[in-house]
């Protein structure tokens, strides 16, 4: 079996996480975070819809990590995001990070908004 290293280009995958941080590019950033190719910035959680809505037209899918366990995101937030043309997938934060990394490695237009895992 031959393995090859993934080239993420300028984008930076999530390398790890802990109870209150996510590691991107070797730097631990306090959670919650909004991660898009080329940028990592704080996110205000579900109340910060504007930061997510600003991604409309820039990404095809927004992964929302709901913390250590899977949970529904508020229906009003989901409706706003979908009305703006954003595909939204919610899952627990560890799964959201893994899925984001896989699609990022395929050069897909994705973003990740994650809540702390613990």
Secondary structure, 3 states (H helix, E strand, C coil): CCCCCCCCCCCCCEEEEECCEEEECCEEEECCEEEECCEEEECCHHHCHHHHHCCECCECEEEEECCCCCCCCCHHHHHHHHHCCCEEEEECHHHHHHHHHHHHHCCCCEEEEECCCC
